[in-house]
């Protein structure tokens, strides 16, 4: 009797899993771009959901320049 109950519960649990097309759709909502495949400093065009997206892996110099320019006071001054 207990075995039958366990098999019935196991059947209900596994029947609640999403199908492969649902899993694929969910994965497409949150795409992952591996920038390690890109050469530093070179832009790449990646197509996401039918639209081109420009992605680039910054060089160390570009990251340092971005850190130096990250000053909110400068942003406000440029908008005025």
mmCIF file of the N, C-alpha and C atoms, coordinates in Angstrom:
data_MODEL
# 
_entry.id   MODEL 
# 
loop_
_atom_site.group_PDB 
_atom_site.id 
_atom_site.type_symbol 
_atom_site.label_atom_id 
_atom_site.label_alt_id 
_atom_site.label_comp_id 
_atom_site.label_asym_id 
_atom_site.label_entity_id 
_atom_site.label_seq_id 
_atom_site.pdbx_PDB_ins_code 
_atom_site.Cartn_x 
_atom_site.Cartn_y 
_atom_site.Cartn_z 
_atom_site.occupancy 
_atom_site.B_iso_or_equiv 
_atom_site.pdbx_formal_charge 
_atom_site.auth_seq_id 
_atom_site.auth_comp_id 
_atom_site.auth_asym_id 
_atom_site.auth_atom_id 
_atom_site.pdbx_PDB_model_num 
ATOM 1   N N  . UNK A 1 1  ? 0.820  -1.192 0.000   1.00 0.00 ? 1  UNK A N  1 
ATOM 2   C CA . UNK A 1 1  ? 0.000  0.000  0.000   1.00 0.00 ? 1  UNK A CA 1 
ATOM 3   C C  . UNK A 1 1  ? 0.866  1.260  0.000   1.00 0.00 ? 1  UNK A C  1 
ATOM 4   N N  . UNK A 1 2  ? 1.897  1.271  0.856   1.00 0.00 ? 2  UNK A N  1 
ATOM 5   C CA . UNK A 1 2  ? 2.769  2.441  0.952   1.00 0.00 ? 2  UNK A CA 1 
ATOM 6   C C  . UNK A 1 2  ? 3.531  2.655  -0.348  1.00 0.00 ? 2  UNK A C  1 
ATOM 7   N N  . UNK A 1 3  ? 3.891  1.561  -1.010  1.00 0.00 ? 3  UNK A N  1 
ATOM 8   C CA . UNK A 1 3  ? 4.611  1.667  -2.279  1.00 0.00 ? 3  UNK A CA 1 
ATOM 9   C C  . UNK A 1 3  ? 3.718  2.305  -3.334  1.00 0.00 ? 3  UNK A C  1 
ATOM 10  N N  . UNK A 1 4  ? 2.474  1.930  -3.351  1.00 0.00 ? 4  UNK A N  1 
ATOM 11  C CA . UNK A 1 4  ? 1.531  2.493  -4.318  1.00 0.00 ? 4  UNK A CA 1 
ATOM 12  C C  . UNK A 1 4  ? 1.351  3.983  -4.086  1.00 0.00 ? 4  UNK A C  1 
ATOM 13  N N  . UNK A 1 5  ? 1.289  4.389  -2.835  1.00 0.00 ? 5  UNK A N  1 
ATOM 14  C CA . UNK A 1 5  ? 1.132  5.807  -2.511  1.00 0.00 ? 5  UNK A CA 1 
ATOM 15  C C  . UNK A 1 5  ? 2.379  6.570  -2.951  1.00 0.00 ? 5  UNK A C  1 
ATOM 16  N N  . UNK A 1 6  ? 3.563  6.019  -2.683  1.00 0.00 ? 6  UNK A N  1 
ATOM 17  C CA . UNK A 1 6  ? 4.812  6.666  -3.097  1.00 0.00 ? 6  UNK A CA 1 
ATOM 18  C C  . UNK A 1 6  ? 4.898  6.800  -4.609  1.00 0.00 ? 6  UNK A C  1 
ATOM 19  N N  . UNK A 1 7  ? 4.513  5.758  -5.324  1.00 0.00 ? 7  UNK A N  1 
ATOM 20  C CA . UNK A 1 7  ? 4.537  5.828  -6.792  1.00 0.00 ? 7  UNK A CA 1 
ATOM 21  C C  . UNK A 1 7  ? 3.539  6.851  -7.307  1.00 0.00 ? 7  UNK A C  1 
ATOM 22  N N  . UNK A 1 8  ? 2.395  6.945  -6.675  1.00 0.00 ? 8  UNK A N  1 
ATOM 23  C CA . UNK A 1 8  ? 1.399  7.927  -7.078  1.00 0.00 ? 8  UNK A CA 1 
ATOM 24  C C  . UNK A 1 8  ? 1.879  9.347  -6.844  1.00 0.00 ? 8  UNK A C  1 
ATOM 25  N N  . UNK A 1 9  ? 2.507  9.581  -5.706  1.00 0.00 ? 9  UNK A N  1 
ATOM 26  C CA . UNK A 1 9  ? 3.036  10.909 -5.402  1.00 0.00 ? 9  UNK A CA 1 
ATOM 27  C C  . UNK A 1 9  ? 4.178  11.250 -6.353  1.00 0.00 ? 9  UNK A C  1 
ATOM 28  N N  . UNK A 1 10 ? 5.057  10.285 -6.622  1.00 0.00 ? 10 UNK A N  1 
ATOM 29  C CA . UNK A 1 10 ? 6.170  10.520 -7.542  1.00 0.00 ? 10 UNK A CA 1 
ATOM 30  C C  . UNK A 1 10 ? 5.653  10.840 -8.939  1.00 0.00 ? 10 UNK A C  1 
ATOM 31  N N  . UNK A 1 11 ? 4.601  10.171 -9.355  1.00 0.00 ? 11 UNK A N  1 
ATOM 32  C CA . UNK A 1 11 ? 4.008  10.448 -10.670 1.00 0.00 ? 11 UNK A CA 1 
ATOM 33  C C  . UNK A 1 11 ? 3.438  11.851 -10.748 1.00 0.00 ? 11 UNK A C  1 
ATOM 34  N N  . UNK A 1 12 ? 2.821  12.306 -9.680  1.00 0.00 ? 12 UNK A N  1 
ATOM 35  C CA . UNK A 1 12 ? 2.281  13.667 -9.664  1.00 0.00 ? 12 UNK A CA 1 
ATOM 36  C C  . UNK A 1 12 ? 3.384  14.711 -9.693  1.00 0.00 ? 12 UNK A C  1 
ATOM 37  N N  . UNK A 1 13 ? 4.455  14.454 -8.975  1.00 0.00 ? 13 UNK A N  1 
ATOM 38  C CA . UNK A 1 13 ? 5.564  15.414 -8.940  1.00 0.00 ? 13 UNK A CA 1 
ATOM 39  C C  . UNK A 1 13 ? 6.226  15.530 -10.304 1.00 0.00 ? 13 UNK A C  1 
ATOM 40  N N  . UNK A 1 14 ? 6.500  14.402 -10.958 1.00 0.00 ? 14 UNK A N  1 
ATOM 41  C CA . UNK A 1 14 ? 7.166  14.459 -12.264 1.00 0.00 ? 14 UNK A CA 1 
ATOM 42  C C  . UNK A 1 14 ? 6.256  14.993 -13.352 1.00 0.00 ? 14 UNK A C  1 
ATOM 43  N N  . UNK A 1 15 ? 4.962  14.862 -13.207 1.00 0.00 ? 15 UNK A N  1 
ATOM 44  C CA . UNK A 1 15 ? 4.059  15.382 -14.232 1.00 0.00 ? 15 UNK A CA 1 
ATOM 45  C C  . UNK A 1 15 ? 3.980  16.903 -14.181 1.00 0.00 ? 15 UNK A C  1 
ATOM 46  N N  . UNK A 1 16 ? 4.430  17.518 -13.103 1.00 0.00 ? 16 UNK A N  1 
ATOM 47  C CA . UNK A 1 16 ? 4.404  18.972 -12.974 1.00 0.00 ? 16 UNK A CA 1 
ATOM 48  C C  . UNK A 1 16 ? 5.612  19.657 -13.577 1.00 0.00 ? 16 UNK A C  1 
ATOM 49  N N  . UNK A 1 17 ? 6.562  18.902 -14.115 1.00 0.00 ? 17 UNK A N  1 
ATOM 50  C CA . UNK A 1 17 ? 7.751  19.506 -14.719 1.00 0.00 ? 17 UNK A CA 1 
ATOM 51  C C  . UNK A 1 17 ? 7.389  20.134 -16.065 1.00 0.00 ? 17 UNK A C  1 
ATOM 52  N N  . UNK A 1 18 ? 8.007  21.275 -16.411 1.00 0.00 ? 18 UNK A N  1 
ATOM 53  C CA . UNK A 1 18 ? 7.693  21.906 -17.696 1.00 0.00 ? 18 UNK A CA 1 
ATOM 54  C C  . UNK A 1 18 ? 8.253  21.109 -18.874 1.00 0.00 ? 18 UNK A C  1 
ATOM 55  N N  . UNK A 1 19 ? 7.607  21.232 -20.015 1.00 0.00 ? 19 UNK A N  1 
ATOM 56  C CA . UNK A 1 19 ? 8.070  20.537 -21.206 1.00 0.00 ? 19 UNK A CA 1 
ATOM 57  C C  . UNK A 1 19 ? 9.297  21.237 -21.778 1.00 0.00 ? 19 UNK A C  1 
ATOM 58  N N  . UNK A 1 20 ? 9.952  20.607 -22.727 1.00 0.00 ? 20 UNK A N  1 
ATOM 59  C CA . UNK A 1 20 ? 11.198 21.132 -23.295 1.00 0.00 ? 20 UNK A CA 1 
ATOM 60  C C  . UNK A 1 20 ? 10.991 22.481 -23.979 1.00 0.00 ? 20 UNK A C  1 
ATOM 61  N N  . UNK A 1 21 ? 9.849  22.681 -24.648 1.00 0.00 ? 21 UNK A N  1 
ATOM 62  C CA . UNK A 1 21 ? 9.625  23.960 -25.318 1.00 0.00 ? 21 UNK A CA 1 
ATOM 63  C C  . UNK A 1 21 ? 9.433  25.091 -24.313 1.00 0.00 ? 21 UNK A C  1 
ATOM 64  N N  . UNK A 1 22 ? 8.839  24.819 -23.180 1.00 0.00 ? 22 UNK A N  1 
ATOM 65  C CA . UNK A 1 22 ? 8.677  25.833 -22.148 1.00 0.00 ? 22 UNK A CA 1 
ATOM 66  C C  . UNK A 1 22 ? 10.038 26.185 -21.544 1.00 0.00 ? 22 UNK A C  1 
ATOM 67  N N  . UNK A 1 23 ? 10.873 25.186 -21.314 1.00 0.00 ? 23 UNK A N  1 
ATOM 68  C CA . UNK A 1 23 ? 12.210 25.422 -20.776 1.00 0.00 ? 23 UNK A CA 1 
ATOM 69  C C  . UNK A 1 23 ? 13.035 26.252 -21.759 1.00 0.00 ? 23 UNK A C  1 
ATOM 70  N N  . UNK A 1 24 ? 12.949 25.941 -23.054 1.00 0.00 ? 24 UNK A N  1 
ATOM 71  C CA . UNK A 1 24 ? 13.688 26.697 -24.062 1.00 0.00 ? 24 UNK A CA 1 
ATOM 72  C C  . UNK A 1 24 ? 13.193 28.133 -24.148 1.00 0.00 ? 24 UNK A C  1 
ATOM 73  N N  . UNK A 1 25 ? 11.898 28.332 -24.058 1.00 0.00 ? 25 UNK A N  1 
ATOM 74  C CA . UNK A 1 25 ? 11.344 29.695 -24.097 1.00 0.00 ? 25 UNK A CA 1 
ATOM 75  C C  . UNK A 1 25 ? 11.836 30.506 -22.903 1.00 0.00 ? 25 UNK A C  1 
ATOM 76  N N  . UNK A 1 26 ? 11.800 29.918 -21.734 1.00 0.00 ? 26 UNK A N  1 
ATOM 77  C CA . UNK A 1 26 ? 12.273 30.619 -20.527 1.00 0.00 ? 26 UNK A CA 1 
ATOM 78  C C  . UNK A 1 26 ? 13.752 30.973 -20.654 1.00 0.00 ? 26 UNK A C  1 
ATOM 79  N N  . UNK A 1 27 ? 14.544 30.085 -21.216 1.00 0.00 ? 27 UNK A N  1 
ATOM 80  C CA . UNK A 1 27 ? 15.976 30.359 -21.390 1.00 0.00 ? 27 UNK A CA 1 
ATOM 81  C C  . UNK A 1 27 ? 16.190 31.495 -22.377 1.00 0.00 ? 27 UNK A C  1 
ATOM 82  N N  . UNK A 1 28 ? 15.327 31.622 -23.377 1.00 0.00 ? 28 UNK A N  1 
ATOM 83  C CA . UNK A 1 28 ? 15.485 32.691 -24.366 1.00 0.00 ? 28 UNK A CA 1 
ATOM 84  C C  . UNK A 1 28 ? 15.151 34.065 -23.782 1.00 0.00 ? 28 UNK A C  1 
ATOM 85  N N  . UNK A 1 29 ? 14.408 34.103 -22.690 1.00 0.00 ? 29 UNK A N  1 
ATOM 86  C CA . UNK A 1 29 ? 14.071 35.379 -22.071 1.00 0.00 ? 29 UNK A CA 1 
ATOM 87  C C  . UNK A 1 29 ? 15.269 36.003 -21.369 1.00 0.00 ? 29 UNK A C  1 
ATOM 88  N N  . UNK A 1 30 ? 16.219 35.187 -20.979 1.00 0.00 ? 30 UNK A N  1 
ATOM 89  C CA . UNK A 1 30 ? 17.405 35.663 -20.260 1.00 0.00 ? 30 UNK A CA 1 
ATOM 90  C C  . UNK A 1 30 ? 18.655 35.164 -20.965 1.00 0.00 ? 30 UNK A C  1 
ATOM 91  N N  . UNK A 1 31 ? 18.979 35.757 -22.123 1.00 0.00 ? 31 UNK A N  1 
ATOM 92  C CA . UNK A 1 31 ? 20.135 35.277 -22.874 1.00 0.00 ? 31 UNK A CA 1 
ATOM 93  C C  . UNK A 1 31 ? 21.447 35.578 -22.147 1.00 0.00 ? 31 UNK A C  1 
ATOM 94  N N  . UNK A 1 32 ? 22.438 34.749 -22.381 1.00 0.00 ? 32 UNK A N  1 
ATOM 95  C CA . UNK A 1 32 ? 23.754 34.915 -21.775 1.00 0.00 ? 32 UNK A CA 1 
ATOM 96  C C  . UNK A 1 32 ? 24.758 35.115 -22.897 1.00 0.00 ? 32 UNK A C  1 
ATOM 97  N N  . UNK A 1 33 ? 25.539 36.185 -22.792 1.00 0.00 ? 33 UNK A N  1 
ATOM 98  C CA . UNK A 1 33 ? 26.583 36.462 -23.772 1.00 0.00 ? 33 UNK A CA 1 
ATOM 99  C C  . UNK A 1 33 ? 27.920 36.288 -23.069 1.00 0.00 ? 33 UNK A C  1 
ATOM 100 N N  . UNK A 1 34 ? 28.735 35.382 -23.545 1.00 0.00 ? 34 UNK A N  1 
ATOM 101 C CA . UNK A 1 34 ? 30.038 35.135 -22.951 1.00 0.00 ? 34 UNK A CA 1 
ATOM 102 C C  . UNK A 1 34 ? 31.057 36.071 -23.594 1.00 0.00 ? 34 UNK A C  1 
ATOM 103 N N  . UNK A 1 35 ? 31.403 37.175 -22.910 1.00 0.00 ? 35 UNK A N  1 
ATOM 104 C CA . UNK A 1 35 ? 32.328 38.149 -23.480 1.00 0.00 ? 35 UNK A CA 1 
ATOM 105 C C  . UNK A 1 35 ? 33.769 37.647 -23.463 1.00 0.00 ? 35 UNK A C  1 
ATOM 106 N N  . UNK A 1 36 ? 34.028 36.532 -22.787 1.00 0.00 ? 36 UNK A N  1 
ATOM 107 C CA . UNK A 1 36 ? 35.381 35.963 -22.813 1.00 0.00 ? 36 UNK A CA 1 
ATOM 108 C C  . UNK A 1 36 ? 35.758 35.507 -24.218 1.00 0.00 ? 36 UNK A C  1 
ATOM 109 N N  . UNK A 1 37 ? 34.759 35.250 -25.063 1.00 0.00 ? 37 UNK A N  1 
ATOM 110 C CA . UNK A 1 37 ? 35.021 34.838 -26.440 1.00 0.00 ? 37 UNK A CA 1 
ATOM 111 C C  . UNK A 1 37 ? 35.427 36.010 -27.328 1.00 0.00 ? 37 UNK A C  1 
ATOM 112 N N  . UNK A 1 38 ? 35.231 37.247 -26.864 1.00 0.00 ? 38 UNK A N  1 
ATOM 113 C CA . UNK A 1 38 ? 35.530 38.434 -27.659 1.00 0.00 ? 38 UNK A CA 1 
ATOM 114 C C  . UNK A 1 38 ? 36.939 38.919 -27.367 1.00 0.00 ? 38 UNK A C  1 
ATOM 115 N N  . UNK A 1 39 ? 37.585 39.479 -28.375 1.00 0.00 ? 39 UNK A N  1 
ATOM 116 C CA . UNK A 1 39 ? 38.902 40.093 -28.184 1.00 0.00 ? 39 UNK A CA 1 
ATOM 117 C C  . UNK A 1 39 ? 38.710 41.429 -27.473 1.00 0.00 ? 39 UNK A C  1 
ATOM 118 N N  . UNK A 1 40 ? 39.561 41.758 -26.502 1.00 0.00 ? 40 UNK A N  1 
ATOM 119 C CA . UNK A 1 40 ? 39.411 43.035 -25.800 1.00 0.00 ? 40 UNK A CA 1 
ATOM 120 C C  . UNK A 1 40 ? 39.516 44.228 -26.747 1.00 0.00 ? 40 UNK A C  1 
ATOM 121 N N  . UNK A 1 41 ? 38.586 45.162 -26.603 1.00 0.00 ? 41 UNK A N  1 
ATOM 122 C CA . UNK A 1 41 ? 38.594 46.377 -27.403 1.00 0.00 ? 41 UNK A CA 1 
ATOM 123 C C  . UNK A 1 41 ? 37.893 46.282 -28.737 1.00 0.00 ? 41 UNK A C  1 
ATOM 124 N N  . UNK A 1 42 ? 37.443 45.116 -29.139 1.00 0.00 ? 42 UNK A N  1 
ATOM 125 C CA . UNK A 1 42 ? 36.782 44.960 -30.440 1.00 0.00 ? 42 UNK A CA 1 
ATOM 126 C C  . UNK A 1 42 ? 35.278 44.754 -30.241 1.00 0.00 ? 42 UNK A C  1 
ATOM 127 N N  . UNK A 1 43 ? 34.459 45.578 -30.920 1.00 0.00 ? 43 UNK A N  1 
ATOM 128 C CA . UNK A 1 43 ? 33.002 45.396 -30.796 1.00 0.00 ? 43 UNK A CA 1 
ATOM 129 C C  . UNK A 1 43 ? 32.533 44.175 -31.582 1.00 0.00 ? 43 UNK A C  1 
ATOM 130 N N  . UNK A 1 44 ? 31.474 43.568 -31.110 1.00 0.00 ? 44 UNK A N  1 
ATOM 131 C CA . UNK A 1 44 ? 30.844 42.431 -31.779 1.00 0.00 ? 44 UNK A CA 1 
ATOM 132 C C  . UNK A 1 44 ? 29.354 42.728 -31.892 1.00 0.00 ? 44 UNK A C  1 
ATOM 133 N N  . UNK A 1 45 ? 28.734 42.235 -32.928 1.00 0.00 ? 45 UNK A N  1 
ATOM 134 C CA . UNK A 1 45 ? 27.282 42.367 -33.092 1.00 0.00 ? 45 UNK A CA 1 
ATOM 135 C C  . UNK A 1 45 ? 26.665 41.010 -32.770 1.00 0.00 ? 45 UNK A C  1 
ATOM 136 N N  . UNK A 1 46 ? 25.760 41.001 -31.805 1.00 0.00 ? 46 UNK A N  1 
ATOM 137 C CA . UNK A 1 46 ? 25.073 39.793 -31.392 1.00 0.00 ? 46 UNK A CA 1 
ATOM 138 C C  . UNK A 1 46 ? 23.591 40.005 -31.649 1.00 0.00 ? 46 UNK A C  1 
ATOM 139 N N  . UNK A 1 47 ? 22.921 39.010 -32.195 1.00 0.00 ? 47 UNK A N  1 
ATOM 140 C CA . UNK A 1 47 ? 21.486 39.116 -32.464 1.00 0.00 ? 47 UNK A CA 1 
ATOM 141 C C  . UNK A 1 47 ? 20.729 38.500 -31.294 1.00 0.00 ? 47 UNK A C  1 
ATOM 142 N N  . UNK A 1 48 ? 19.933 39.327 -30.634 1.00 0.00 ? 48 UNK A N  1 
ATOM 143 C CA . UNK A 1 48 ? 19.101 38.877 -29.524 1.00 0.00 ? 48 UNK A CA 1 
ATOM 144 C C  . UNK A 1 48 ? 17.647 39.140 -29.867 1.00 0.00 ? 48 UNK A C  1 
ATOM 145 N N  . UNK A 1 49 ? 16.858 38.090 -29.912 1.00 0.00 ? 49 UNK A N  1 
ATOM 146 C CA . UNK A 1 49 ? 15.433 38.177 -30.251 1.00 0.00 ? 49 UNK A CA 1 
ATOM 147 C C  . UNK A 1 49 ? 15.200 38.922 -31.553 1.00 0.00 ? 49 UNK A C  1 
ATOM 148 N N  . UNK A 1 50 ? 16.090 38.709 -32.518 1.00 0.00 ? 50 UNK A N  1 
ATOM 149 C CA . UNK A 1 50 ? 15.925 39.296 -33.838 1.00 0.00 ? 50 UNK A CA 1 
ATOM 150 C C  . UNK A 1 50 ? 16.466 40.703 -33.988 1.00 0.00 ? 50 UNK A C  1 
ATOM 151 N N  . UNK A 1 51 ? 17.026 41.284 -32.938 1.00 0.00 ? 51 UNK A N  1 
ATOM 152 C CA . UNK A 1 51 ? 17.552 42.644 -33.005 1.00 0.00 ? 51 UNK A CA 1 
ATOM 153 C C  . UNK A 1 51 ? 19.065 42.629 -32.786 1.00 0.00 ? 51 UNK A C  1 
ATOM 154 N N  . UNK A 1 52 ? 19.806 43.431 -33.570 1.00 0.00 ? 52 UNK A N  1 
ATOM 155 C CA . UNK A 1 52 ? 21.253 43.472 -33.357 1.00 0.00 ? 52 UNK A CA 1 
ATOM 156 C C  . UNK A 1 52 ? 21.608 44.270 -32.103 1.00 0.00 ? 52 UNK A C  1 
ATOM 157 N N  . UNK A 1 53 ? 22.541 43.750 -31.350 1.00 0.00 ? 53 UNK A N  1 
ATOM 158 C CA . UNK A 1 53 ? 23.024 44.411 -30.141 1.00 0.00 ? 53 UNK A CA 1 
ATOM 159 C C  . UNK A 1 53 ? 24.547 44.474 -30.237 1.00 0.00 ? 53 UNK A C  1 
ATOM 160 N N  . UNK A 1 54 ? 25.104 45.656 -30.016 1.00 0.00 ? 54 UNK A N  1 
ATOM 161 C CA . UNK A 1 54 ? 26.548 45.822 -30.067 1.00 0.00 ? 54 UNK A CA 1 
ATOM 162 C C  . UNK A 1 54 ? 27.123 45.567 -28.681 1.00 0.00 ? 54 UNK A C  1 
ATOM 163 N N  . UNK A 1 55 ? 28.096 44.677 -28.619 1.00 0.00 ? 55 UNK A N  1 
ATOM 164 C CA . UNK A 1 55 ? 28.730 44.303 -27.359 1.00 0.00 ? 55 UNK A CA 1 
ATOM 165 C C  . UNK A 1 55 ? 30.236 44.406 -27.561 1.00 0.00 ? 55 UNK A C  1 
ATOM 166 N N  . UNK A 1 56 ? 30.918 44.957 -26.557 1.00 0.00 ? 56 UNK A N  1 
ATOM 167 C CA . UNK A 1 56 ? 32.369 44.938 -26.642 1.00 0.00 ? 56 UNK A CA 1 
ATOM 168 C C  . UNK A 1 56 ? 32.949 44.651 -25.270 1.00 0.00 ? 56 UNK A C  1 
ATOM 169 N N  . UNK A 1 57 ? 34.094 44.003 -25.314 1.00 0.00 ? 57 UNK A N  1 
ATOM 170 C CA . UNK A 1 57 ? 34.823 43.709 -24.091 1.00 0.00 ? 57 UNK A CA 1 
ATOM 171 C C  . UNK A 1 57 ? 35.849 44.818 -23.915 1.00 0.00 ? 57 UNK A C  1 
ATOM 172 N N  . UNK A 1 58 ? 35.714 45.570 -22.849 1.00 0.00 ? 58 UNK A N  1 
ATOM 173 C CA . UNK A 1 58 ? 36.591 46.717 -22.641 1.00 0.00 ? 58 UNK A CA 1 
ATOM 174 C C  . UNK A 1 58 ? 38.014 46.269 -22.311 1.00 0.00 ? 58 UNK A C  1 
ATOM 175 N N  . UNK A 1 59 ? 38.961 47.087 -22.754 1.00 0.00 ? 59 UNK A N  1 
ATOM 176 C CA . UNK A 1 59 ? 40.350 46.866 -22.372 1.00 0.00 ? 59 UNK A CA 1 
ATOM 177 C C  . UNK A 1 59 ? 40.559 47.455 -20.975 1.00 0.00 ? 59 UNK A C  1 
ATOM 178 N N  . UNK A 1 60 ? 41.687 47.168 -20.385 1.00 0.00 ? 60 UNK A N  1 
ATOM 179 C CA . UNK A 1 60 ? 41.989 47.711 -19.055 1.00 0.00 ? 60 UNK A CA 1 
ATOM 180 C C  . UNK A 1 60 ? 42.019 49.235 -19.087 1.00 0.00 ? 60 UNK A C  1 
ATOM 181 N N  . UNK A 1 61 ? 42.576 49.800 -20.161 1.00 0.00 ? 61 UNK A N  1 
ATOM 182 C CA . UNK A 1 61 ? 42.638 51.258 -20.287 1.00 0.00 ? 61 UNK A CA 1 
ATOM 183 C C  . UNK A 1 61 ? 41.239 51.860 -20.399 1.00 0.00 ? 61 UNK A C  1 
ATOM 184 N N  . UNK A 1 62 ? 40.346 51.220 -21.143 1.00 0.00 ? 62 UNK A N  1 
ATOM 185 C CA . UNK A 1 62 ? 38.971 51.715 -21.285 1.00 0.00 ? 62 UNK A CA 1 
ATOM 186 C C  . UNK A 1 62 ? 38.214 51.647 -19.952 1.00 0.00 ? 62 UNK A C  1 
ATOM 187 N N  . UNK A 1 63 ? 38.454 50.592 -19.179 1.00 0.00 ? 63 UNK A N  1 
ATOM 188 C CA . UNK A 1 63 ? 37.795 50.479 -17.877 1.00 0.00 ? 63 UNK A CA 1 
ATOM 189 C C  . UNK A 1 63 ? 38.308 51.550 -16.920 1.00 0.00 ? 63 UNK A C  1 
ATOM 190 N N  . UNK A 1 64 ? 39.610 51.828 -16.946 1.00 0.00 ? 64 UNK A N  1 
ATOM 191 C CA . UNK A 1 64 ? 40.175 52.865 -16.093 1.00 0.00 ? 64 UNK A CA 1 
ATOM 192 C C  . UNK A 1 64 ? 39.628 54.242 -16.481 1.00 0.00 ? 64 UNK A C  1 
ATOM 193 N N  . UNK A 1 65 ? 39.540 54.518 -17.779 1.00 0.00 ? 65 UNK A N  1 
ATOM 194 C CA . UNK A 1 65 ? 38.980 55.783 -18.250 1.00 0.00 ? 65 UNK A CA 1 
ATOM 195 C C  . UNK A 1 65 ? 37.527 55.934 -17.802 1.00 0.00 ? 65 UNK A C  1 
ATOM 196 N N  . UNK A 1 66 ? 36.749 54.867 -17.868 1.00 0.00 ? 66 UNK A N  1 
ATOM 197 C CA . UNK A 1 66 ? 35.352 54.913 -17.431 1.00 0.00 ? 66 UNK A CA 1 
ATOM 198 C C  . UNK A 1 66 ? 35.264 55.201 -15.938 1.00 0.00 ? 66 UNK A C  1 
ATOM 199 N N  . UNK A 1 67 ? 36.157 54.598 -15.151 1.00 0.00 ? 67 UNK A N  1 
ATOM 200 C CA . UNK A 1 67 ? 36.162 54.864 -13.707 1.00 0.00 ? 67 UNK A CA 1 
ATOM 201 C C  . UNK A 1 67 ? 36.501 56.323 -13.419 1.00 0.00 ? 67 UNK A C  1 
ATOM 202 N N  . UNK A 1 68 ? 37.439 56.885 -14.166 1.00 0.00 ? 68 UNK A N  1 
ATOM 203 C CA . UNK A 1 68 ? 37.837 58.280 -13.967 1.00 0.00 ? 68 UNK A CA 1 
ATOM 204 C C  . UNK A 1 68 ? 36.707 59.238 -14.322 1.00 0.00 ? 68 UNK A C  1 
ATOM 205 N N  . UNK A 1 69 ? 35.901 58.896 -15.305 1.00 0.00 ? 69 UNK A N  1 
ATOM 206 C CA . UNK A 1 69 ? 34.820 59.769 -15.759 1.00 0.00 ? 69 UNK A CA 1 
ATOM 207 C C  . UNK A 1 69 ? 33.521 59.540 -14.993 1.00 0.00 ? 69 UNK A C  1 
ATOM 208 N N  . UNK A 1 70 ? 33.515 58.636 -14.049 1.00 0.00 ? 70 UNK A N  1 
ATOM 209 C CA . UNK A 1 70 ? 32.309 58.309 -13.297 1.00 0.00 ? 70 UNK A CA 1 
ATOM 210 C C  . UNK A 1 70 ? 32.135 59.305 -12.152 1.00 0.00 ? 70 UNK A C  1 
ATOM 211 N N  . UNK A 1 71 ? 31.721 60.528 -12.495 1.00 0.00 ? 71 UNK A N  1 
ATOM 212 C CA . UNK A 1 71 ? 31.530 61.597 -11.518 1.00 0.00 ? 71 UNK A CA 1 
ATOM 213 C C  . UNK A 1 71 ? 30.148 62.211 -11.742 1.00 0.00 ? 71 UNK A C  1 
ATOM 214 N N  . UNK A 1 72 ? 29.206 61.981 -10.847 1.00 0.00 ? 72 UNK A N  1 
ATOM 215 C CA . UNK A 1 72 ? 27.846 62.507 -11.032 1.00 0.00 ? 72 UNK A CA 1 
ATOM 216 C C  . UNK A 1 72 ? 27.796 64.020 -11.204 1.00 0.00 ? 72 UNK A C  1 
ATOM 217 N N  . UNK A 1 73 ? 28.754 64.752 -10.621 1.00 0.00 ? 73 UNK A N  1 
ATOM 218 C CA . UNK A 1 73 ? 28.764 66.207 -10.801 1.00 0.00 ? 73 UNK A CA 1 
ATOM 219 C C  . UNK A 1 73 ? 28.976 66.581 -12.263 1.00 0.00 ? 73 UNK A C  1 
ATOM 220 N N  . UNK A 1 74 ? 29.780 65.802 -12.967 1.00 0.00 ? 74 UNK A N  1 
ATOM 221 C CA . UNK A 1 74 ? 30.000 66.057 -14.391 1.00 0.00 ? 74 UNK A CA 1 
ATOM 222 C C  . UNK A 1 74 ? 28.736 65.770 -15.204 1.00 0.00 ? 74 UNK A C  1 
ATOM 223 N N  . UNK A 1 75 ? 27.966 64.764 -14.809 1.00 0.00 ? 75 UNK A N  1 
ATOM 224 C CA . UNK A 1 75 ? 26.746 64.431 -15.530 1.00 0.00 ? 75 UNK A CA 1 
ATOM 225 C C  . UNK A 1 75 ? 25.763 65.581 -15.443 1.00 0.00 ? 75 UNK A C  1 
ATOM 226 N N  . UNK A 1 76 ? 25.606 66.168 -14.274 1.00 0.00 ? 76 UNK A N  1 
ATOM 227 C CA . UNK A 1 76 ? 24.663 67.271 -14.088 1.00 0.00 ? 76 UNK A CA 1 
ATOM 228 C C  . UNK A 1 76 ? 25.127 68.487 -14.869 1.00 0.00 ? 76 UNK A C  1 
ATOM 229 N N  . UNK A 1 77 ? 26.421 68.761 -14.877 1.00 0.00 ? 77 UNK A N  1 
ATOM 230 C CA . UNK A 1 77 ? 26.955 69.923 -15.593 1.00 0.00 ? 77 UNK A CA 1 
ATOM 231 C C  . UNK A 1 77 ? 26.729 69.776 -17.089 1.00 0.00 ? 77 UNK A C  1 
ATOM 232 N N  . UNK A 1 78 ? 26.841 68.564 -17.634 1.00 0.00 ? 78 UNK A N  1 
ATOM 233 C CA . UNK A 1 78 ? 26.663 68.353 -19.072 1.00 0.00 ? 78 UNK A CA 1 
ATOM 234 C C  . UNK A 1 78 ? 25.204 68.503 -19.503 1.00 0.00 ? 78 UNK A C  1 
ATOM 235 N N  . UNK A 1 79 ? 24.277 68.199 -18.593 1.00 0.00 ? 79 UNK A N  1 
ATOM 236 C CA . UNK A 1 79 ? 22.858 68.292 -18.929 1.00 0.00 ? 79 UNK A CA 1 
ATOM 237 C C  . UNK A 1 79 ? 22.370 69.732 -18.944 1.00 0.00 ? 79 UNK A C  1 
ATOM 238 N N  . UNK A 1 80 ? 23.031 70.620 -18.228 1.00 0.00 ? 80 UNK A N  1 
ATOM 239 C CA . UNK A 1 80 ? 22.578 72.006 -18.132 1.00 0.00 ? 80 UNK A CA 1 
ATOM 240 C C  . UNK A 1 80 ? 22.878 72.774 -19.389 1.00 0.00 ? 80 UNK A C  1 
# 
